[in-house]
Amino acid sequence: ISDSPSASNWASIAALGVIWGGTFMVVSIALEGYGPLTVAAARTTLGALALLGLMIALGRSLPAHRDPYPRPTRLTPSAGAREDQDLLCPIAQEAKLAWACG
């Protein structure tokens, strides 16, 4: 491990700054014509499509299917609710971010 960052380290930091900063700019522009929930849903959908495209480009497959509504057991009384939260939480967080930026 070296004490000074390499040129590729600096390029990675610059790319991260452009991508991260560009996201806030695009959200603020999108909020001029659309509501926060629409912007959040669009961002989440575009991110999912980008990751799906990356998976295809890398030759990876989707994870094995699991039952989204497993039978409740004594230890997990609301076993099916977690998957709904997994889907809705990112959209809700993005909507809060879009609302705060607007």
N, CA, C and O atoms as a Tinker XYZ file with bonds, in Angstrom:
   408  protein
     1  N      0.857000   -1.181000    0.000000    73     2
     2  CA     0.000000    0.000000    0.000000    64     1     3
     3  C      0.894000    1.232000    0.000000    63     2     4     5
     4  O      1.782000    1.376000    0.840000    81     3
     5  N      0.641000    2.109000   -0.954000    73     3     6
     6  CA     1.448000    3.325000   -1.033000    64     5     7
     7  C      0.787000    4.450000   -0.240000    63     6     8     9
     8  O     -0.412000    4.419000    0.038000    81     7
     9  N      1.598000    5.440000    0.113000    73     7    10
    10  CA     1.095000    6.572000    0.888000    64     9    11
    11  C      0.398000    7.606000    0.021000    63    10    12    13
    12  O     -0.435000    8.366000    0.514000    81    11
    13  N      0.727000    7.644000   -1.261000    73    11    14
    14  CA     0.115000    8.646000   -2.133000    64    13    15
    15  C     -0.841000    7.972000   -3.130000    63    14    16    17
    16  O     -0.551000    6.889000   -3.640000    81    15
    17  N     -1.973000    8.618000   -3.401000    73    15    18
    18  CA    -2.927000    8.033000   -4.337000    64    17    19
    19  C     -2.398000    8.066000   -5.771000    63    18    20    21
    20  O     -1.675000    8.979000   -6.169000    81    19
    21  N     -2.778000    7.048000   -6.526000    73    19    22
    22  CA    -2.345000    6.976000   -7.925000    64    21    23
    23  C     -3.304000    7.775000   -8.805000    63    22    24    25
    24  O     -4.324000    8.282000   -8.337000    81    23
    25  N     -2.963000    7.874000  -10.067000    73    23    26
    26  CA    -3.813000    8.604000  -11.015000    64    25    27
    27  C     -5.168000    7.916000  -11.167000    63    26    28    29
    28  O     -6.183000    8.593000  -11.332000    81    27
    29  N     -5.202000    6.590000  -11.115000    73    27    30
    30  CA    -6.487000    5.894000  -11.231000    64    29    31
    31  C     -7.350000    6.136000   -9.994000    63    30    32    33
    32  O     -8.576000    6.177000  -10.096000    81    31
    33  N     -6.718000    6.296000   -8.820000    73    31    34
    34  CA    -7.481000    6.647000   -7.623000    64    33    35
    35  C     -8.146000    8.011000   -7.784000    63    34    36    37
    36  O     -9.322000    8.179000   -7.458000    81    35
    37  N     -7.393000    8.975000   -8.283000    73    35    38
    38  CA    -7.943000   10.320000   -8.490000    64    37    39
    39  C     -9.036000   10.302000   -9.559000    63    38    40    41
    40  O    -10.034000   11.013000   -9.442000    81    39
    41  N     -8.849000    9.492000  -10.595000    73    39    42
    42  CA    -9.873000    9.390000  -11.641000    64    41    43
    43  C    -11.154000    8.771000  -11.087000    63    42    44    45
    44  O    -12.255000    9.184000  -11.453000    81    43
    45  N    -11.013000    7.795000  -10.215000    73    43    46
    46  CA   -12.188000    7.174000   -9.585000    64    45    47
    47  C    -12.925000    8.177000   -8.714000    63    46    48    49
    48  O    -14.155000    8.226000   -8.738000    81    47
    49  N    -12.202000    8.968000   -7.955000    73    47    50
    50  CA   -12.834000    9.983000   -7.110000    64    49    51
    51  C    -13.528000   11.031000   -7.963000    63    50    52    53
    52  O    -14.634000   11.459000   -7.633000    81    51
    53  N    -12.895000   11.455000   -9.059000    73    51    54
    54  CA   -13.517000   12.435000   -9.951000    64    53    55
    55  C    -14.787000   11.879000  -10.597000    63    54    56    57
    56  O    -15.795000   12.580000  -10.696000    81    55
    57  N    -14.737000   10.620000  -11.035000    73    55    58
    58  CA   -15.925000    9.999000  -11.634000    64    57    59
    59  C    -17.052000    9.891000  -10.614000    63    58    60    61
    60  O    -18.212000   10.147000  -10.939000    81    59
    61  N    -16.719000    9.515000   -9.394000    73    59    62
    62  CA   -17.727000    9.429000   -8.343000    64    61    63
    63  C    -18.359000   10.794000   -8.085000    63    62    64    65
    64  O    -19.575000   10.891000   -7.918000    81    63
    65  N    -17.557000   11.829000   -8.053000    73    63    66
    66  CA   -18.077000   13.180000   -7.843000    64    65    67
    67  C    -19.002000   13.626000   -8.952000    63    66    68    69
    68  O    -20.039000   14.236000   -8.692000    81    67
    69  N    -18.635000   13.327000  -10.196000    73    67    70
    70  CA   -19.475000   13.707000  -11.334000    64    69    71
    71  C    -20.797000   12.935000  -11.308000    63    70    72    73
    72  O    -21.863000   13.513000  -11.515000    81    71
    73  N    -20.719000   11.634000  -11.053000    73    71    74
    74  CA   -21.940000   10.821000  -11.027000    64    73    75
    75  C    -22.826000   11.232000   -9.865000    63    74    76    77
    76  O    -24.029000   11.423000  -10.043000    81    75
    77  N    -22.259000   11.370000   -8.693000    73    75    78
    78  CA   -23.044000   11.699000   -7.511000    64    77    79
    79  C    -23.595000   13.116000   -7.617000    63    78    80    81
    80  O    -24.776000   13.339000   -7.351000    81    79
    81  N    -22.767000   14.063000   -7.998000    73    79    82
    82  CA   -23.228000   15.445000   -8.155000    64    81    83
    83  C    -24.230000   15.601000   -9.277000    63    82    84    85
    84  O    -25.177000   16.380000   -9.167000    81    83
    85  N    -24.026000   14.858000  -10.367000    73    83    86
    86  CA   -24.965000   14.920000  -11.487000    64    85    87
    87  C    -26.336000   14.417000  -11.112000    63    86    88    89
    88  O    -27.341000   14.884000  -11.648000    81    87
    89  N    -26.389000   13.459000  -10.184000    73    87    90
    90  CA   -27.674000   12.930000   -9.740000    64    89    91
    91  C    -28.507000   14.022000   -9.105000    63    90    92    93
    92  O    -29.692000   14.144000   -9.414000    81    91
    93  N    -27.924000   14.817000   -8.230000    73    91    94
    94  CA   -28.676000   15.883000   -7.573000    64    93    95
    95  C    -29.127000   16.936000   -8.576000    63    94    96    97
    96  O    -30.228000   17.475000   -8.456000    81    95
    97  N    -28.290000   17.233000   -9.563000    73    95    98
    98  CA   -28.664000   18.203000  -10.586000    64    97    99
    99  C    -29.848000   17.688000  -11.404000    63    98   100   101
   100  O    -30.796000   18.430000  -11.660000    81    99
   101  N    -29.793000   16.427000  -11.811000    73    99   102
   102  CA   -30.876000   15.851000  -12.605000    64   101   103
   103  C    -32.167000   15.787000  -11.796000    63   102   104   105
   104  O    -33.242000   16.045000  -12.337000    81   103
   105  N    -32.082000   15.449000  -10.510000    73   103   106
   106  CA   -33.279000   15.412000   -9.662000    64   105   107
   107  C    -33.894000   16.802000   -9.559000    63   106   108   109
   108  O    -35.113000   16.941000   -9.665000    81   107
   109  N    -33.086000   17.822000   -9.357000    73   107   110
   110  CA   -33.637000   19.173000   -9.230000    64   109   111
   111  C    -34.276000   19.635000  -10.535000    63   110   112   113
   112  O    -35.281000   20.345000  -10.507000    81   111
   113  N    -33.717000   19.247000  -11.669000    73   111   114
   114  CA   -34.324000   19.597000  -12.963000    64   113   115
   115  C    -35.616000   18.815000  -13.167000    63   114   116   117
   116  O    -36.613000   19.375000  -13.624000    81   115
   117  N    -35.607000   17.534000  -12.836000    73   115   118
   118  CA   -36.796000   16.692000  -13.020000    64   117   119
   119  C    -37.944000   17.150000  -12.136000    63   118   120   121
   120  O    -39.106000   17.015000  -12.518000    81   119
   121  N    -37.640000   17.690000  -10.957000    73   119   122
   122  CA   -38.696000   18.127000  -10.041000    64   121   123
   123  C    -39.437000   19.358000  -10.541000    63   122   124   125
   124  O    -40.499000   19.692000  -10.016000    81   123
   125  N    -38.900000   20.032000  -11.540000    73   123   126
   126  CA   -39.607000   21.182000  -12.104000    64   125   127
   127  C    -40.839000   20.741000  -12.888000    63   126   128   129
   128  O    -41.784000   21.516000  -13.036000    81   127
   129  N    -40.841000   19.502000  -13.396000    73   127   130
   130  CA   -41.965000   19.047000  -14.198000    64   129   131
   131  C    -42.705000   17.849000  -13.638000    63   130   132   133
   132  O    -43.810000   17.543000  -14.086000    81   131
   133  N    -42.113000   17.161000  -12.660000    73   131   134
   134  CA   -42.717000   15.942000  -12.120000    64   133   135
   135  C    -42.715000   15.998000  -10.605000    63   134   136   137
   136  O    -41.966000   16.763000   -9.998000    81   135
   137  N    -43.561000   15.181000  -10.005000    73   135   138
   138  CA   -43.633000   15.102000   -8.553000    64   137   139
   139  C    -42.519000   14.250000   -7.984000    63   138   140   141
   140  O    -41.872000   13.497000   -8.712000    81   139
   141  N    -42.289000   14.368000   -6.662000    73   139   142
   142  CA   -41.201000   13.613000   -6.028000    64   141   143
   143  C    -41.350000   12.105000   -6.173000    63   142   144   145
   144  O    -40.354000   11.412000   -6.380000    81   143
   145  N    -42.563000   11.582000   -6.070000    73   143   146
   146  CA   -42.742000   10.136000   -6.171000    64   145   147
   147  C    -42.442000    9.643000   -7.589000    63   146   148   149
   148  O    -41.860000    8.572000   -7.764000    81   147
   149  N    -42.834000   10.415000   -8.591000    73   147   150
   150  CA   -42.548000   10.053000   -9.977000    64   149   151
   151  C    -41.044000   10.052000  -10.240000    63   150   152   153
   152  O    -40.518000    9.143000  -10.882000    81   151
   153  N    -40.361000   11.074000   -9.740000    73   151   154
   154  CA   -38.910000   11.161000   -9.921000    64   153   155
   155  C    -38.218000   10.003000   -9.203000    63   154   156   157
   156  O    -37.287000    9.402000   -9.741000    81   155
   157  N    -38.673000    9.693000   -7.989000    73   155   158
   158  CA   -38.075000    8.592000   -7.235000    64   157   159
   159  C    -38.305000    7.253000   -7.926000    63   158   160   161
   160  O    -37.390000    6.434000   -8.015000    81   159
   161  N    -39.511000    7.029000   -8.412000    73   159   162
   162  CA   -39.802000    5.774000   -9.112000    64   161   163
   163  C    -38.982000    5.670000  -10.401000    63   162   164   165
   164  O    -38.485000    4.595000  -10.737000    81   163
   165  N    -38.841000    6.778000  -11.117000    73   163   166
   166  CA   -38.059000    6.767000  -12.356000    64   165   167
   167  C    -36.584000    6.479000  -12.063000    63   166   168   169
   168  O    -35.950000    5.704000  -12.777000    81   167
   169  N    -36.042000    7.098000  -11.020000    73   167   170
   170  CA   -34.632000    6.850000  -10.657000    64   169   171
   171  C    -34.410000    5.406000  -10.269000    63   170   172   173
   172  O    -33.421000    4.793000  -10.672000    81   171
   173  N    -35.329000    4.857000   -9.483000    73   171   174
   174  CA   -35.204000    3.470000   -9.047000    64   173   175
   175  C    -35.299000    2.526000  -10.234000    63   174   176   177
   176  O    -34.534000    1.567000  -10.333000    81   175
   177  N    -36.244000    2.800000  -11.142000    73   175   178
   178  CA   -36.421000    1.957000  -12.324000    64   177   179
   179  C    -35.195000    2.031000  -13.237000    63   178   180   181
   180  O    -34.711000    1.004000  -13.712000    81   179
   181  N    -34.696000    3.240000  -13.481000    73   179   182
   182  CA   -33.513000    3.375000  -14.334000    64   181   183
   183  C    -32.291000    2.707000  -13.713000    63   182   184   185
   184  O    -31.480000    2.115000  -14.424000    81   183
   185  N    -32.155000    2.798000  -12.396000    73   183   186
   186  CA   -31.052000    2.113000  -11.717000    64   185   187
   187  C    -31.151000    0.602000  -11.853000    63   186   188   189
   188  O    -30.152000   -0.077000  -12.087000    81   187
   189  N    -32.371000    0.079000  -11.705000    73   187   190
   190  CA   -32.569000   -1.369000  -11.842000    64   189   191
   191  C    -32.264000   -1.820000  -13.266000    63   190   192   193
   192  O    -31.650000   -2.868000  -13.467000    81   191
   193  N    -32.690000   -1.037000  -14.253000    73   191   194
   194  CA   -32.406000   -1.392000  -15.645000    64   193   195
   195  C    -30.909000   -1.324000  -15.941000    63   194   196   197
   196  O    -30.381000   -2.148000  -16.687000    81   195
   197  N    -30.227000   -0.337000  -15.352000    73   195   198
   198  CA   -28.780000   -0.233000  -15.553000    64   197   199
   199  C    -28.065000   -1.439000  -14.946000    63   198   200   201
   200  O    -27.143000   -1.986000  -15.552000    81   199
   201  N    -28.489000   -1.855000  -13.748000    73   199   202
   202  CA   -27.872000   -3.028000  -13.131000    64   201   203
   203  C    -28.182000   -4.301000  -13.910000    63   202   204   205
   204  O    -27.332000   -5.185000  -14.019000    81   203
   205  N    -29.394000   -4.400000  -14.451000    73   203   206
   206  CA   -29.744000   -5.555000  -15.268000    64   205   207
   207  C    -28.878000   -5.604000  -16.527000    63   206   208   209
   208  O    -28.406000   -6.671000  -16.920000    81   207
   209  N    -28.674000   -4.446000  -17.156000    73   207   210
   210  CA   -27.796000   -4.384000  -18.323000    64   209   211
   211  C    -26.363000   -4.761000  -17.987000    63   210   212   213
   212  O    -25.689000   -5.419000  -18.779000    81   211
   213  N    -25.894000   -4.344000  -16.808000    73   211   214
   214  CA   -24.557000   -4.705000  -16.375000    64   213   215
   215  C    -24.443000   -6.210000  -16.137000    63   214   216   217
   216  O    -23.435000   -6.827000  -16.480000    81   215
   217  N    -25.483000   -6.789000  -15.548000    73   215   218
   218  CA   -25.476000   -8.240000  -15.341000    64   217   219
   219  C    -25.401000   -8.983000  -16.666000    63   218   220   221
   220  O    -24.656000   -9.954000  -16.799000    81   219
   221  N    -26.171000   -8.527000  -17.643000    73   219   222
   222  CA   -26.160000   -9.164000  -18.966000    64   221   223
   223  C    -24.784000   -9.003000  -19.615000    63   222   224   225
   224  O    -24.251000   -9.947000  -20.198000    81   223
   225  N    -24.210000   -7.792000  -19.510000    73   223   226
   226  CA   -22.904000   -7.545000  -20.115000    64   225   227
   227  C    -21.806000   -8.407000  -19.475000    63   226   228   229
   228  O    -20.865000   -8.825000  -20.149000    81   227
   229  N    -21.936000   -8.664000  -18.177000    73   227   230
   230  CA   -20.935000   -9.476000  -17.484000    64   229   231
   231  C    -21.227000  -10.966000  -17.552000    63   230   232   233
   232  O    -20.438000  -11.779000  -17.071000    81   231
   233  N    -22.361000  -11.329000  -18.151000    73   231   234
   234  CA   -22.711000  -12.731000  -18.289000    64   233   235
   235  C    -23.196000  -13.373000  -17.001000    63   234   236   237
   236  O    -23.090000  -14.589000  -16.839000    81   235
   237  N    -23.721000  -12.584000  -16.094000    73   235   238
   238  CA   -24.222000  -13.132000  -14.828000    64   237   239
   239  C    -25.710000  -13.406000  -14.943000    63   238   240   241
   240  O    -26.396000  -12.800000  -15.766000    81   239
   241  N    -26.204000  -14.309000  -14.129000    73   239   242
   242  CA   -27.633000  -14.617000  -14.141000    64   241   243
   243  C    -28.302000  -14.030000  -12.905000    63   242   244   245
   244  O    -27.643000  -13.665000  -11.932000    81   243
   245  N    -29.618000  -13.951000  -12.969000    73   243   246
   246  CA   -30.382000  -13.474000  -11.825000    64   245   247
   247  C    -30.293000  -14.501000  -10.703000    63   246   248   249
   248  O    -30.090000  -15.687000  -10.963000    81   247
   249  N    -30.444000  -14.056000   -9.459000    73   247   250
   250  CA   -30.416000  -15.020000   -8.350000    64   249   251
   251  C    -31.560000  -16.018000   -8.463000    63   250   252   253
   252  O    -32.558000  -15.760000   -9.135000    81   251
   253  N    -31.409000  -17.145000   -7.807000    73   251   254
   254  CA   -32.451000  -18.171000   -7.816000    64   253   255
   255  C    -33.728000  -17.603000   -7.206000    63   254   256   257
   256  O    -33.689000  -16.783000   -6.288000    81   255
   257  N    -34.856000  -18.056000   -7.735000    73   255   258
   258  CA   -36.153000  -17.571000   -7.254000    64   257   259
   259  C    -36.399000  -18.063000   -5.841000    63   258   260   261
   260  O    -36.110000  -19.211000   -5.504000    81   259
   261  N    -36.930000  -17.185000   -5.032000    73   259   262
   262  CA   -37.350000  -17.594000   -3.697000    64   261   263
   263  C    -38.800000  -17.186000   -3.524000    63   262   264   265
   264  O    -39.260000  -16.224000   -4.139000    81   263
   265  N    -39.499000  -17.897000   -2.709000    73   263   266
   266  CA   -40.916000  -17.646000   -2.491000    64   265   267
   267  C    -41.082000  -16.300000   -1.773000    63   266   268   269
   268  O    -40.614000  -16.148000   -0.645000    81   267
   269  N    -41.742000  -15.319000   -2.409000    73   267   270
   270  CA   -41.875000  -14.008000   -1.763000    64   269   271
   271  C    -42.818000  -14.029000   -0.563000    63   270   272   273
   272  O    -42.771000  -13.119000    0.264000    81   271
   273  N    -43.665000  -15.037000   -0.449000    73   271   274
   274  CA   -44.605000  -15.121000    0.659000    64   273   275
   275  C    -44.491000  -16.482000    1.344000    63   274   276   277
   276  O    -45.369000  -17.334000    1.204000    81   275
   277  N    -43.401000  -16.675000    2.084000    73   275   278
   278  CA   -43.258000  -17.965000    2.754000    64   277   279
   279  C    -44.312000  -18.139000    3.838000    63   278   280   281
   280  O    -44.875000  -17.173000    4.354000    81   279
   281  N    -44.556000  -19.390000    4.160000    73   279   282
   282  CA   -45.549000  -19.659000    5.201000    64   281   283
   283  C    -45.038000  -19.132000    6.531000    63   282   284   285
   284  O    -43.899000  -19.404000    6.909000    81   283
   285  N    -45.875000  -18.376000    7.250000    73   283   286
   286  CA   -45.434000  -17.853000    8.553000    64   285   287
   287  C    -45.120000  -18.976000    9.519000    63   286   288   289
   288  O    -45.794000  -20.007000    9.535000    81   287
   289  N    -44.107000  -18.771000   10.309000    73   287   290
   290  CA   -43.743000  -19.720000   11.351000    64   289   291
   291  C    -43.858000  -19.023000   12.686000    63   290   292   293
   292  O    -44.184000  -17.838000   12.766000    81   291
   293  N    -43.589000  -19.763000   13.708000    73   291   294
   294  CA   -43.689000  -19.192000   15.046000    64   293   295
   295  C    -42.651000  -18.079000   15.241000    63   294   296   297
   296  O    -42.900000  -17.122000   15.974000    81   295
   297  N    -41.490000  -18.201000   14.588000    73   295   298
   298  CA   -40.430000  -17.205000   14.750000    64   297   299
   299  C    -40.619000  -15.983000   13.872000    63   298   300   301
   300  O    -40.132000  -14.903000   14.205000    81   299
   301  N    -41.325000  -16.135000   12.743000    73   299   302
   302  CA   -41.527000  -15.014000   11.822000    64   301   303
   303  C    -43.019000  -14.857000   11.543000    63   302   304   305
   304  O    -43.511000  -15.387000   10.548000    81   303
   305  N    -43.748000  -14.144000   12.395000    73   303   306
   306  CA   -45.194000  -14.025000   12.206000    64   305   307
   307  C    -45.583000  -13.260000   10.949000    63   306   308   309
   308  O    -46.653000  -13.512000   10.395000    81   307
   309  N    -44.755000  -12.336000   10.482000    73   307   310
   310  CA   -45.091000  -11.571000    9.281000    64   309   311
   311  C    -44.016000  -11.779000    8.228000    63   310   312   313
   312  O    -43.390000  -10.818000    7.781000    81   311
   313  N    -43.799000  -13.015000    7.833000    73   311   314
   314  CA   -42.688000  -13.357000    6.942000    64   313   315
   315  C    -42.824000  -12.710000    5.574000    63   314   316   317
   316  O    -41.808000  -12.348000    4.980000    81   315
   317  N    -44.036000  -12.547000    5.043000    73   315   318
   318  CA   -44.209000  -11.994000    3.708000    64   317   319
   319  C    -44.059000  -10.492000    3.637000    63   318   320   321
   320  O    -43.879000   -9.949000    2.547000    81   319
   321  N    -44.126000   -9.799000    4.766000    73   319   322
   322  CA   -44.082000   -8.330000    4.742000    64   321   323
   323  C    -42.697000   -7.813000    4.392000    63   322   324   325
   324  O    -42.588000   -6.712000    3.851000    81   323
   325  N    -41.657000   -8.540000    4.671000    73   323   326
   326  CA   -40.295000   -8.057000    4.448000    64   325   327
   327  C    -40.002000   -7.796000    2.975000    63   326   328   329
   328  O    -39.345000   -6.809000    2.646000    81   327
   329  N    -40.473000   -8.658000    2.089000    73   327   330
   330  CA   -40.203000   -8.476000    0.663000    64   329   331
   331  C    -40.900000   -7.224000    0.134000    63   330   332   333
   332  O    -40.351000   -6.537000   -0.728000    81   331
   333  N    -42.093000   -6.916000    0.631000    73   331   334
   334  CA   -42.768000   -5.685000    0.223000    64   333   335
   335  C    -41.963000   -4.481000    0.670000    63   334   336   337
   336  O    -41.852000   -3.501000   -0.067000    81   335
   337  N    -41.405000   -4.541000    1.856000    73   335   338
   338  CA   -40.591000   -3.436000    2.350000    64   337   339
   339  C    -39.308000   -3.318000    1.543000    63   338   340   341
   340  O    -38.835000   -2.209000    1.298000    81   339
   341  N    -38.736000   -4.446000    1.124000    73   339   342
   342  CA   -37.531000   -4.400000    0.306000    64   341   343
   343  C    -37.776000   -3.651000   -0.995000    63   342   344   345
   344  O    -36.884000   -2.963000   -1.491000    81   343
   345  N    -38.973000   -3.778000   -1.552000    73   343   346
   346  CA   -39.306000   -3.105000   -2.801000    64   345   347
   347  C    -39.654000   -1.647000   -2.567000    63   346   348   349
   348  O    -39.240000   -0.783000   -3.341000    81   347
   349  N    -40.408000   -1.357000   -1.515000    73   347   350
   350  CA   -40.918000   -0.008000   -1.319000    64   349   351
   351  C    -39.949000    0.931000   -0.618000    63   350   352   353
   352  O    -40.011000    2.141000   -0.838000    81   351
   353  N    -39.059000    0.416000    0.215000    73   351   354
   354  CA   -38.161000    1.296000    0.957000    64   353   355
   355  C    -37.249000    2.137000    0.057000    63   354   356   357
   356  O    -37.117000    3.335000    0.307000    81   355
   357  N    -36.619000    1.577000   -0.968000    73   355   358
   358  CA   -35.794000    2.438000   -1.818000    64   357   359
   359  C    -36.606000    3.528000   -2.510000    63   358   360   361
   360  O    -36.123000    4.649000   -2.665000    81   359
   361  N    -37.814000    3.218000   -2.921000    73   359   362
   362  CA   -38.649000    4.222000   -3.577000    64   361   363
   363  C    -39.034000    5.305000   -2.582000    63   362   364   365
   364  O    -39.025000    6.489000   -2.920000    81   363
   365  N    -39.373000    4.912000   -1.356000    73   363   366
   366  CA   -39.732000    5.893000   -0.337000    64   365   367
   367  C    -38.535000    6.777000    0.010000    63   366   368   369
   368  O    -38.692000    7.984000    0.193000    81   367
   369  N    -37.347000    6.192000    0.103000    73   367   370
   370  CA   -36.160000    6.987000    0.405000    64   369   371
   371  C    -35.852000    7.959000   -0.727000    63   370   372   373
   372  O    -35.494000    9.109000   -0.474000    81   371
   373  N    -35.986000    7.512000   -1.965000    73   371   374
   374  CA   -35.754000    8.392000   -3.105000    64   373   375
   375  C    -36.793000    9.513000   -3.146000    63   374   376   377
   376  O    -36.462000   10.645000   -3.496000    81   375
   377  N    -38.045000    9.211000   -2.792000    73   375   378
   378  CA   -39.091000   10.230000   -2.779000    64   377   379
   379  C    -38.786000   11.294000   -1.729000    63   378   380   381
   380  O    -39.009000   12.481000   -1.963000    81   379
   381  N    -38.276000   10.869000   -0.571000    73   379   382
   382  CA   -37.898000   11.849000    0.463000    64   381   383
   383  C    -36.750000   12.717000   -0.021000    63   382   384   385
   384  O    -36.737000   13.923000    0.223000    81   383
   385  N    -35.783000   12.113000   -0.706000    73   383   386
   386  CA   -34.658000   12.882000   -1.232000    64   385   387
   387  C    -35.148000   13.884000   -2.281000    63   386   388   389
   388  O    -34.748000   15.048000   -2.270000    81   387
   389  N    -36.009000   13.427000   -3.179000    73   387   390
   390  CA   -36.525000   14.310000   -4.215000    64   389   391
   391  C    -37.348000   15.438000   -3.607000    63   390   392   393
   392  O    -37.267000   16.579000   -4.064000    81   391
   393  N    -38.137000   15.133000   -2.583000    73   391   394
   394  CA   -38.946000   16.149000   -1.922000    64   393   395
   395  C    -38.049000   17.173000   -1.231000    63   394   396   397
   396  O    -38.338000   18.369000   -1.255000    81   395
   397  N    -36.964000   16.708000   -0.617000    73   395   398
   398  CA   -36.054000   17.606000    0.092000    64   397   399
   399  C    -35.296000   18.499000   -0.885000    63   398   400   401
   400  O    -35.001000   19.651000   -0.566000    81   399
   401  N    -34.979000   17.982000   -2.069000    73   399   402
   402  CA   -34.238000   18.783000   -3.054000    64   401   403
   403  C    -35.132000   19.820000   -3.736000    63   402   404   405
   404  O    -34.649000   20.843000   -4.220000    81   403
   405  N    -36.449000   19.542000   -3.771000    73   403   406
   406  CA   -37.376000   20.408000   -4.498000    64   405   407
   407  C    -37.762000   21.579000   -3.760000    63   406   408
   408  O    -38.540000   22.393000   -4.257000    81   407
